[in-house]
Amino acid sequence: MDEILTKQEHCEQITKQLCMMDYYTFEIQGAVLDRTKTLGCGDDECNFHLMSKERAKEIGFVKSPDAK
């Protein structure tokens, strides 16, 4: 989430939790999220890749140890 927006809306404390909800949201929709950077955790960008559960299984996807 944009840092300016979270300050404007007084929700800086919950941005990390909002970003972590992405994993559950995509899982419910049948997708796999791999992300190593996120604005909600203070990084300078969001770096992510989405794929179907089938594709993840096909390529032997293993969650990044640096996942955020």
PDB file of N, CA, C and O in Angstrom, chain B, residues numbered from 101:
ATOM      1  N   MET B 101       0.840  -1.176   0.000  1.00  0.00           N
ATOM      2  CA  MET B 101       0.000   0.000   0.000  1.00  0.00           C
ATOM      3  C   MET B 101       0.883   1.237   0.000  1.00  0.00           C
ATOM      4  O   MET B 101       2.000   1.224   0.518  1.00  0.00           O
ATOM      5  N   ASP B 102       0.375   2.276  -0.575  1.00  0.00           N
ATOM      6  CA  ASP B 102       1.105   3.520  -0.670  1.00  0.00           C
ATOM      7  C   ASP B 102       1.276   4.137   0.712  1.00  0.00           C
ATOM      8  O   ASP B 102       0.307   4.280   1.458  1.00  0.00           O
ATOM      9  N   GLU B 103       2.500   4.500   1.049  1.00  0.00           N
ATOM     10  CA  GLU B 103       2.807   5.041   2.373  1.00  0.00           C
ATOM     11  C   GLU B 103       2.021   6.318   2.657  1.00  0.00           C
ATOM     12  O   GLU B 103       1.547   6.518   3.775  1.00  0.00           O
ATOM     13  N   ILE B 104       1.881   7.174   1.663  1.00  0.00           N
ATOM     14  CA  ILE B 104       1.148   8.421   1.848  1.00  0.00           C
ATOM     15  C   ILE B 104      -0.320   8.131   2.163  1.00  0.00           C
ATOM     16  O   ILE B 104      -0.904   8.755   3.049  1.00  0.00           O
ATOM     17  N   LEU B 105      -0.907   7.189   1.441  1.00  0.00           N
ATOM     18  CA  LEU B 105      -2.310   6.841   1.680  1.00  0.00           C
ATOM     19  C   LEU B 105      -2.505   6.281   3.081  1.00  0.00           C
ATOM     20  O   LEU B 105      -3.464   6.645   3.762  1.00  0.00           O
ATOM     21  N   THR B 106      -1.615   5.407   3.519  1.00  0.00           N
ATOM     22  CA  THR B 106      -1.786   4.821   4.853  1.00  0.00           C
ATOM     23  C   THR B 106      -1.635   5.880   5.945  1.00  0.00           C
ATOM     24  O   THR B 106      -2.326   5.809   6.962  1.00  0.00           O
ATOM     25  N   LYS B 107      -0.753   6.856   5.758  1.00  0.00           N
ATOM     26  CA  LYS B 107      -0.638   7.956   6.728  1.00  0.00           C
ATOM     27  C   LYS B 107      -1.884   8.819   6.689  1.00  0.00           C
ATOM     28  O   LYS B 107      -2.407   9.208   7.733  1.00  0.00           O
ATOM     29  N   GLN B 108      -2.365   9.120   5.488  1.00  0.00           N
ATOM     30  CA  GLN B 108      -3.562   9.947   5.329  1.00  0.00           C
ATOM     31  C   GLN B 108      -4.757   9.319   6.022  1.00  0.00           C
ATOM     32  O   GLN B 108      -5.570  10.016   6.629  1.00  0.00           O
ATOM     33  N   GLU B 109      -4.863   7.991   5.929  1.00  0.00           N
ATOM     34  CA  GLU B 109      -5.988   7.271   6.516  1.00  0.00           C
ATOM     35  C   GLU B 109      -5.709   6.785   7.934  1.00  0.00           C
ATOM     36  O   GLU B 109      -6.539   6.095   8.526  1.00  0.00           O
ATOM     37  N   HIS B 110      -4.546   7.141   8.485  1.00  0.00           N
ATOM     38  CA  HIS B 110      -4.157   6.779   9.854  1.00  0.00           C
ATOM     39  C   HIS B 110      -4.188   5.268  10.091  1.00  0.00           C
ATOM     40  O   HIS B 110      -4.704   4.799  11.106  1.00  0.00           O
ATOM     41  N   CYS B 111      -3.633   4.518   9.148  1.00  0.00           N
ATOM     42  CA  CYS B 111      -3.641   3.055   9.304  1.00  0.00           C
ATOM     43  C   CYS B 111      -2.257   2.452   9.055  1.00  0.00           C
ATOM     44  O   CYS B 111      -2.148   1.316   8.595  1.00  0.00           O
ATOM     45  N   GLU B 112      -1.207   3.206   9.358  1.00  0.00           N
ATOM     46  CA  GLU B 112       0.143   2.694   9.148  1.00  0.00           C
ATOM     47  C   GLU B 112       0.393   1.384   9.890  1.00  0.00           C
ATOM     48  O   GLU B 112       1.148   0.536   9.414  1.00  0.00           O
ATOM     49  N   GLN B 113      -0.232   1.214  11.051  1.00  0.00           N
ATOM     50  CA  GLN B 113       0.009   0.039  11.891  1.00  0.00           C
ATOM     51  C   GLN B 113      -0.517  -1.249  11.269  1.00  0.00           C
ATOM     52  O   GLN B 113      -0.030  -2.330  11.601  1.00  0.00           O
ATOM     53  N   ILE B 114      -1.484  -1.162  10.388  1.00  0.00           N
ATOM     54  CA  ILE B 114      -2.092  -2.389   9.873  1.00  0.00           C
ATOM     55  C   ILE B 114      -1.669  -2.735   8.444  1.00  0.00           C
ATOM     56  O   ILE B 114      -2.124  -3.739   7.895  1.00  0.00           O
ATOM     57  N   THR B 115      -0.811  -1.926   7.840  1.00  0.00           N
ATOM     58  CA  THR B 115      -0.477  -2.184   6.435  1.00  0.00           C
ATOM     59  C   THR B 115       0.215  -3.529   6.243  1.00  0.00           C
ATOM     60  O   THR B 115      -0.049  -4.214   5.255  1.00  0.00           O
ATOM     61  N   LYS B 116       1.082  -3.918   7.150  1.00  0.00           N
ATOM     62  CA  LYS B 116       1.758  -5.208   7.025  1.00  0.00           C
ATOM     63  C   LYS B 116       0.726  -6.349   7.077  1.00  0.00           C
ATOM     64  O   LYS B 116       0.813  -7.302   6.303  1.00  0.00           O
ATOM     65  N   GLN B 117      -0.232  -6.245   7.979  1.00  0.00           N
ATOM     66  CA  GLN B 117      -1.257  -7.277   8.089  1.00  0.00           C
ATOM     67  C   GLN B 117      -2.131  -7.321   6.835  1.00  0.00           C
ATOM     68  O   GLN B 117      -2.520  -8.401   6.391  1.00  0.00           O
ATOM     69  N   LEU B 118      -2.438  -6.170   6.267  1.00  0.00           N
ATOM     70  CA  LEU B 118      -3.215  -6.138   5.029  1.00  0.00           C
ATOM     71  C   LEU B 118      -2.468  -6.857   3.915  1.00  0.00           C
ATOM     72  O   LEU B 118      -3.065  -7.617   3.154  1.00  0.00           O
ATOM     73  N   CYS B 119      -1.176  -6.621   3.819  1.00  0.00           N
ATOM     74  CA  CYS B 119      -0.378  -7.298   2.790  1.00  0.00           C
ATOM     75  C   CYS B 119      -0.328  -8.800   3.039  1.00  0.00           C
ATOM     76  O   CYS B 119      -0.368  -9.580   2.087  1.00  0.00           O
ATOM     77  N   MET B 120      -0.241  -9.220   4.293  1.00  0.00           N
ATOM     78  CA  MET B 120      -0.201 -10.653   4.586  1.00  0.00           C
ATOM     79  C   MET B 120      -1.524 -11.328   4.229  1.00  0.00           C
ATOM     80  O   MET B 120      -1.541 -12.524   3.939  1.00  0.00           O
ATOM     81  N   MET B 121      -2.617 -10.594   4.243  1.00  0.00           N
ATOM     82  CA  MET B 121      -3.918 -11.142   3.855  1.00  0.00           C
ATOM     83  C   MET B 121      -3.937 -11.530   2.382  1.00  0.00           C
ATOM     84  O   MET B 121      -4.751 -12.356   1.967  1.00  0.00           O
ATOM     85  N   ASP B 122      -3.042 -10.937   1.585  1.00  0.00           N
ATOM     86  CA  ASP B 122      -2.978 -11.275   0.159  1.00  0.00           C
ATOM     87  C   ASP B 122      -2.796 -12.779  -0.043  1.00  0.00           C
ATOM     88  O   ASP B 122      -3.390 -13.356  -0.954  1.00  0.00           O
ATOM     89  N   TYR B 123      -1.979 -13.415   0.797  1.00  0.00           N
ATOM     90  CA  TYR B 123      -1.731 -14.856   0.652  1.00  0.00           C
ATOM     91  C   TYR B 123      -3.032 -15.643   0.775  1.00  0.00           C
ATOM     92  O   TYR B 123      -3.298 -16.538  -0.027  1.00  0.00           O
ATOM     93  N   TYR B 124      -3.833 -15.312   1.771  1.00  0.00           N
ATOM     94  CA  TYR B 124      -5.096 -16.014   1.994  1.00  0.00           C
ATOM     95  C   TYR B 124      -6.113 -15.695   0.900  1.00  0.00           C
ATOM     96  O   TYR B 124      -6.839 -16.576   0.440  1.00  0.00           O
ATOM     97  N   THR B 125      -6.157 -14.439   0.491  1.00  0.00           N
ATOM     98  CA  THR B 125      -7.094 -14.020  -0.557  1.00  0.00           C
ATOM     99  C   THR B 125      -6.838 -14.776  -1.846  1.00  0.00           C
ATOM    100  O   THR B 125      -7.773 -15.290  -2.458  1.00  0.00           O
ATOM    101  N   PHE B 126      -5.585 -14.849  -2.265  1.00  0.00           N
ATOM    102  CA  PHE B 126      -5.268 -15.546  -3.505  1.00  0.00           C
ATOM    103  C   PHE B 126      -5.434 -17.055  -3.365  1.00  0.00           C
ATOM    104  O   PHE B 126      -5.845 -17.723  -4.314  1.00  0.00           O
ATOM    105  N   GLU B 127      -5.120 -17.598  -2.191  1.00  0.00           N
ATOM    106  CA  GLU B 127      -5.296 -19.035  -1.981  1.00  0.00           C
ATOM    107  C   GLU B 127      -6.767 -19.431  -2.130  1.00  0.00           C
ATOM    108  O   GLU B 127      -7.080 -20.447  -2.750  1.00  0.00           O
ATOM    109  N   ILE B 128      -7.652 -18.638  -1.569  1.00  0.00           N
ATOM    110  CA  ILE B 128      -9.086 -18.901  -1.676  1.00  0.00           C
ATOM    111  C   ILE B 128      -9.525 -18.887  -3.134  1.00  0.00           C
ATOM    112  O   ILE B 128     -10.446 -19.607  -3.516  1.00  0.00           O
ATOM    113  N   GLN B 129      -8.866 -18.067  -3.946  1.00  0.00           N
ATOM    114  CA  GLN B 129      -9.212 -17.947  -5.354  1.00  0.00           C
ATOM    115  C   GLN B 129      -8.476 -18.955  -6.235  1.00  0.00           C
ATOM    116  O   GLN B 129      -8.612 -18.933  -7.458  1.00  0.00           O
ATOM    117  N   GLY B 130      -7.702 -19.832  -5.614  1.00  0.00           N
ATOM    118  CA  GLY B 130      -7.013 -20.876  -6.373  1.00  0.00           C
ATOM    119  C   GLY B 130      -5.675 -20.464  -6.949  1.00  0.00           C
ATOM    120  O   GLY B 130      -5.192 -21.067  -7.907  1.00  0.00           O
ATOM    121  N   ALA B 131      -5.081 -19.443  -6.371  1.00  0.00           N
ATOM    122  CA  ALA B 131      -3.791 -18.960  -6.869  1.00  0.00           C
ATOM    123  C   ALA B 131      -2.735 -19.053  -5.773  1.00  0.00           C
ATOM    124  O   ALA B 131      -3.048 -19.174  -4.588  1.00  0.00           O
ATOM    125  N   VAL B 132      -1.479 -18.992  -6.203  1.00  0.00           N
ATOM    126  CA  VAL B 132      -0.338 -19.018  -5.287  1.00  0.00           C
ATOM    127  C   VAL B 132       0.414 -17.696  -5.461  1.00  0.00           C
ATOM    128  O   VAL B 132       0.706 -17.282  -6.582  1.00  0.00           O
ATOM    129  N   LEU B 133       0.717 -17.052  -4.356  1.00  0.00           N
ATOM    130  CA  LEU B 133       1.452 -15.786  -4.354  1.00  0.00           C
ATOM    131  C   LEU B 133       2.857 -16.018  -3.835  1.00  0.00           C
ATOM    132  O   LEU B 133       3.051 -16.650  -2.796  1.00  0.00           O
ATOM    133  N   ASP B 134       3.829 -15.506  -4.559  1.00  0.00           N
ATOM    134  CA  ASP B 134       5.218 -15.483  -4.087  1.00  0.00           C
ATOM    135  C   ASP B 134       5.644 -14.029  -4.114  1.00  0.00           C
ATOM    136  O   ASP B 134       5.626 -13.399  -5.171  1.00  0.00           O
ATOM    137  N   ARG B 135       6.028 -13.483  -2.962  1.00  0.00           N
ATOM    138  CA  ARG B 135       6.386 -12.065  -2.873  1.00  0.00           C
ATOM    139  C   ARG B 135       7.586 -11.924  -1.951  1.00  0.00           C
ATOM    140  O   ARG B 135       7.601 -12.460  -0.843  1.00  0.00           O
ATOM    141  N   THR B 136       8.588 -11.197  -2.421  1.00  0.00           N
ATOM    142  CA  THR B 136       9.787 -10.976  -1.609  1.00  0.00           C
ATOM    143  C   THR B 136       9.924  -9.536  -1.138  1.00  0.00           C
ATOM    144  O   THR B 136      10.742  -9.247  -0.266  1.00  0.00           O
ATOM    145  N   LYS B 137       9.138  -8.636  -1.700  1.00  0.00           N
ATOM    146  CA  LYS B 137       9.134  -7.239  -1.254  1.00  0.00           C
ATOM    147  C   LYS B 137       7.700  -6.737  -1.252  1.00  0.00           C
ATOM    148  O   LYS B 137       6.892  -7.113  -2.100  1.00  0.00           O
ATOM    149  N   THR B 138       7.399  -5.881  -0.283  1.00  0.00           N
ATOM    150  CA  THR B 138       6.074  -5.264  -0.213  1.00  0.00           C
ATOM    151  C   THR B 138       6.173  -3.902   0.462  1.00  0.00           C
ATOM    152  O   THR B 138       6.908  -3.727   1.434  1.00  0.00           O
ATOM    153  N   LEU B 139       5.425  -2.945  -0.067  1.00  0.00           N
ATOM    154  CA  LEU B 139       5.408  -1.608   0.516  1.00  0.00           C
ATOM    155  C   LEU B 139       4.925  -1.652   1.961  1.00  0.00           C
ATOM    156  O   LEU B 139       5.387  -0.876   2.797  1.00  0.00           O
ATOM    157  N   GLY B 140       4.011  -2.545   2.250  1.00  0.00           N
ATOM    158  CA  GLY B 140       3.465  -2.674   3.601  1.00  0.00           C
ATOM    159  C   GLY B 140       4.491  -3.082   4.647  1.00  0.00           C
ATOM    160  O   GLY B 140       4.300  -2.846   5.840  1.00  0.00           O
ATOM    161  N   CYS B 141       5.584  -3.698   4.195  1.00  0.00           N
ATOM    162  CA  CYS B 141       6.664  -4.082   5.117  1.00  0.00           C
ATOM    163  C   CYS B 141       7.818  -3.088   5.069  1.00  0.00           C
ATOM    164  O   CYS B 141       8.879  -3.323   5.648  1.00  0.00           O
ATOM    165  N   GLY B 142       7.598  -1.966   4.366  1.00  0.00           N
ATOM    166  CA  GLY B 142       8.619  -0.924   4.327  1.00  0.00           C
ATOM    167  C   GLY B 142       9.582  -1.008   3.159  1.00  0.00           C
ATOM    168  O   GLY B 142      10.521  -0.215   3.084  1.00  0.00           O
ATOM    169  N   ASP B 143       9.377  -1.952   2.242  1.00  0.00           N
ATOM    170  CA  ASP B 143      10.252  -2.040   1.069  1.00  0.00           C
ATOM    171  C   ASP B 143       9.924  -0.913   0.098  1.00  0.00           C
ATOM    172  O   ASP B 143       8.899  -0.243   0.227  1.00  0.00           O
ATOM    173  N   ASP B 144      10.806  -0.713  -0.874  1.00  0.00           N
ATOM    174  CA  ASP B 144      10.619   0.357  -1.849  1.00  0.00           C
ATOM    175  C   ASP B 144       9.707  -0.028  -3.005  1.00  0.00           C
ATOM    176  O   ASP B 144       9.399   0.807  -3.855  1.00  0.00           O
ATOM    177  N   GLU B 145       9.275  -1.280  -3.044  1.00  0.00           N
ATOM    178  CA  GLU B 145       8.391  -1.761  -4.100  1.00  0.00           C
ATOM    179  C   GLU B 145       7.710  -3.044  -3.652  1.00  0.00           C
ATOM    180  O   GLU B 145       8.082  -3.652  -2.649  1.00  0.00           O
ATOM    181  N   CYS B 146       6.699  -3.440  -4.425  1.00  0.00           N
ATOM    182  CA  CYS B 146       6.097  -4.758  -4.242  1.00  0.00           C
ATOM    183  C   CYS B 146       6.644  -5.642  -5.352  1.00  0.00           C
ATOM    184  O   CYS B 146       6.506  -5.316  -6.531  1.00  0.00           O
ATOM    185  N   ASN B 147       7.259  -6.748  -4.989  1.00  0.00           N
ATOM    186  CA  ASN B 147       7.856  -7.681  -5.941  1.00  0.00           C
ATOM    187  C   ASN B 147       7.135  -9.006  -5.748  1.00  0.00           C
ATOM    188  O   ASN B 147       7.333  -9.691  -4.745  1.00  0.00           O
ATOM    189  N   PHE B 148       6.288  -9.366  -6.724  1.00  0.00           N
ATOM    190  CA  PHE B 148       5.486 -10.571  -6.533  1.00  0.00           C
ATOM    191  C   PHE B 148       5.262 -11.302  -7.844  1.00  0.00           C
ATOM    192  O   PHE B 148       5.459 -10.765  -8.934  1.00  0.00           O
ATOM    193  N   HIS B 149       4.842 -12.546  -7.692  1.00  0.00           N
ATOM    194  CA  HIS B 149       4.500 -13.403  -8.828  1.00  0.00           C
ATOM    195  C   HIS B 149       3.289 -14.225  -8.414  1.00  0.00           C
ATOM    196  O   HIS B 149       3.265 -14.811  -7.332  1.00  0.00           O
ATOM    197  N   LEU B 150       2.281 -14.265  -9.286  1.00  0.00           N
ATOM    198  CA  LEU B 150       1.090 -15.075  -9.046  1.00  0.00           C
ATOM    199  C   LEU B 150       1.047 -16.215 -10.041  1.00  0.00           C
ATOM    200  O   LEU B 150       1.449 -16.063 -11.194  1.00  0.00           O
ATOM    201  N   MET B 151       0.556 -17.359  -9.589  1.00  0.00           N
ATOM    202  CA  MET B 151       0.386 -18.499 -10.491  1.00  0.00           C
ATOM    203  C   MET B 151      -0.754 -19.358  -9.970  1.00  0.00           C
ATOM    204  O   MET B 151      -1.121 -19.287  -8.797  1.00  0.00           O
ATOM    205  N   SER B 152      -1.300 -20.161 -10.850  1.00  0.00           N
ATOM    206  CA  SER B 152      -2.359 -21.084 -10.430  1.00  0.00           C
ATOM    207  C   SER B 152      -1.742 -22.166  -9.549  1.00  0.00           C
ATOM    208  O   SER B 152      -0.539 -22.420  -9.616  1.00  0.00           O
ATOM    209  N   LYS B 153      -2.569 -22.797  -8.726  1.00  0.00           N
ATOM    210  CA  LYS B 153      -2.091 -23.901  -7.891  1.00  0.00           C
ATOM    211  C   LYS B 153      -1.576 -25.031  -8.761  1.00  0.00           C
ATOM    212  O   LYS B 153      -0.601 -25.699  -8.413  1.00  0.00           O
ATOM    213  N   GLU B 154      -2.236 -25.246  -9.899  1.00  0.00           N
ATOM    214  CA  GLU B 154      -1.805 -26.300 -10.819  1.00  0.00           C
ATOM    215  C   GLU B 154      -0.411 -26.016 -11.363  1.00  0.00           C
ATOM    216  O   GLU B 154       0.435 -26.908 -11.423  1.00  0.00           O
ATOM    217  N   ARG B 155      -0.181 -24.766 -11.758  1.00  0.00           N
ATOM    218  CA  ARG B 155       1.136 -24.397 -12.297  1.00  0.00           C
ATOM    219  C   ARG B 155       2.204 -24.519 -11.211  1.00  0.00           C
ATOM    220  O   ARG B 155       3.306 -24.998 -11.479  1.00  0.00           O
ATOM    221  N   ALA B 156       1.890 -24.093  -9.999  1.00  0.00           N
ATOM    222  CA  ALA B 156       2.838 -24.200  -8.894  1.00  0.00           C
ATOM    223  C   ALA B 156       3.239 -25.654  -8.662  1.00  0.00           C
ATOM    224  O   ALA B 156       4.413 -25.956  -8.451  1.00  0.00           O
ATOM    225  N   LYS B 157       2.256 -26.550  -8.703  1.00  0.00           N
ATOM    226  CA  LYS B 157       2.535 -27.980  -8.516  1.00  0.00           C
ATOM    227  C   LYS B 157       3.368 -28.507  -9.687  1.00  0.00           C
ATOM    228  O   LYS B 157       4.314 -29.268  -9.488  1.00  0.00           O
ATOM    229  N   GLU B 158       3.012 -28.098 -10.902  1.00  0.00           N
ATOM    230  CA  GLU B 158       3.712 -28.544 -12.112  1.00  0.00           C
ATOM    231  C   GLU B 158       5.198 -28.189 -12.092  1.00  0.00           C
ATOM    232  O   GLU B 158       6.034 -28.988 -12.513  1.00  0.00           O
ATOM    233  N   ILE B 159       5.526 -26.995 -11.603  1.00  0.00           N
ATOM    234  CA  ILE B 159       6.929 -26.557 -11.607  1.00  0.00           C
ATOM    235  C   ILE B 159       7.647 -26.878 -10.294  1.00  0.00           C
ATOM    236  O   ILE B 159       8.837 -26.596 -10.149  1.00  0.00           O
ATOM    237  N   GLY B 160       6.921 -27.471  -9.335  1.00  0.00           N
ATOM    238  CA  GLY B 160       7.536 -27.802  -8.050  1.00  0.00           C
ATOM    239  C   GLY B 160       7.839 -26.561  -7.233  1.00  0.00           C
ATOM    240  O   GLY B 160       8.871 -26.487  -6.567  1.00  0.00           O
ATOM    241  N   PHE B 161       6.939 -25.584  -7.283  1.00  0.00           N
ATOM    242  CA  PHE B 161       7.121 -24.321  -6.592  1.00  0.00           C
ATOM    243  C   PHE B 161       7.343 -24.515  -5.098  1.00  0.00           C
ATOM    244  O   PHE B 161       6.626 -25.276  -4.447  1.00  0.00           O
ATOM    245  N   VAL B 162       8.331 -23.830  -4.566  1.00  0.00           N
ATOM    246  CA  VAL B 162       8.613 -23.804  -3.137  1.00  0.00           C
ATOM    247  C   VAL B 162       8.634 -22.342  -2.722  1.00  0.00           C
ATOM    248  O   VAL B 162       9.328 -21.529  -3.333  1.00  0.00           O
ATOM    249  N   LYS B 163       7.881 -22.007  -1.691  1.00  0.00           N
ATOM    250  CA  LYS B 163       7.803 -20.634  -1.219  1.00  0.00           C
ATOM    251  C   LYS B 163       9.193 -20.080  -0.898  1.00  0.00           C
ATOM    252  O   LYS B 163      10.004 -20.746  -0.256  1.00  0.00           O
ATOM    253  N   SER B 164       9.449 -18.877  -1.344  1.00  0.00           N
ATOM    254  CA  SER B 164      10.728 -18.224  -1.108  1.00  0.00           C
ATOM    255  C   SER B 164      10.986 -18.068   0.384  1.00  0.00           C
ATOM    256  O   SER B 164      10.071 -17.716   1.129  1.00  0.00           O
ATOM    257  N   PRO B 165      12.214 -18.321   0.837  1.00  0.00           N
ATOM    258  CA  PRO B 165      12.503 -18.104   2.262  1.00  0.00           C
ATOM    259  C   PRO B 165      12.442 -16.623   2.624  1.00  0.00           C
ATOM    260  O   PRO B 165      12.355 -16.279   3.803  1.00  0.00           O
ATOM    261  N   ASP B 166      12.486 -15.747   1.626  1.00  0.00           N
ATOM    262  CA  ASP B 166      12.416 -14.300   1.856  1.00  0.00           C
ATOM    263  C   ASP B 166      11.000 -13.762   1.674  1.00  0.00           C
ATOM    264  O   ASP B 166      10.814 -12.548   1.580  1.00  0.00           O
ATOM    265  N   ALA B 167      10.002 -14.638   1.624  1.00  0.00           N
ATOM    266  CA  ALA B 167       8.625 -14.219   1.370  1.00  0.00           C
ATOM    267  C   ALA B 167       8.141 -13.242   2.419  1.00  0.00           C
ATOM    268  O   ALA B 167       8.426 -13.381   3.609  1.00  0.00           O
ATOM    269  N   LYS B 168       7.402 -12.252   1.951  1.00  0.00           N
ATOM    270  CA  LYS B 168       6.792 -11.252   2.837  1.00  0.00           C
ATOM    271  C   LYS B 168       5.339 -11.177   2.536  1.00  0.00           C
ATOM    272  O   LYS B 168       4.618 -10.400   3.161  1.00  0.00           O
TER     273      LYS B 168
END
